[in-house]
Amino acid sequence: MPDATHTTTEVRRLRAEDLAEVVALDALLTGAAKEEYWAGVLERFLRDEGCIGLAATAGGRLRGYLFGELRAFEFGSKACGWIFAVGVHRDATRTGVGTALLAEARRLLRALGVDSVRTMVPRTDVPFLSFFRSNGFVGGPFVQLELSLDPEGDEEPR
């Protein structure tokens, strides 16, 4: 059987029957099976017009997924695309699967009327940062801020 580098990759919309493969791929990548979480995400993405769920398949198997959506409400930002999940099977990395998913997401988001796409990446995840940067992503106009919550409920500023 040919490996991922010699099999044609097809990018298509995710379908309800892809759930088990999305859960399995995410579990492989993260170490935790989150079936209930992904079931809810997939249900919303199949239902809502501004949501884009994509599957990359090769040889009849899921090699990658991407979830993105149209957003236009955070802190006065204009409408933009938002990529919030990308997963590519380890044996399909560096074969163009992620780039093909992102290219289709860009096409679909452009058709929804947006002219920019955003995402959020851990600053220590160099391979993920490199993937997005190699696909044209640069620092955007917003800074992500975070506040740790005190387990005791004391939310006074430190």
Order of alpha helices (4+ residues) and beta strands (2+ residues): beta-alpha-alpha-beta-beta-beta-alpha-beta-alpha
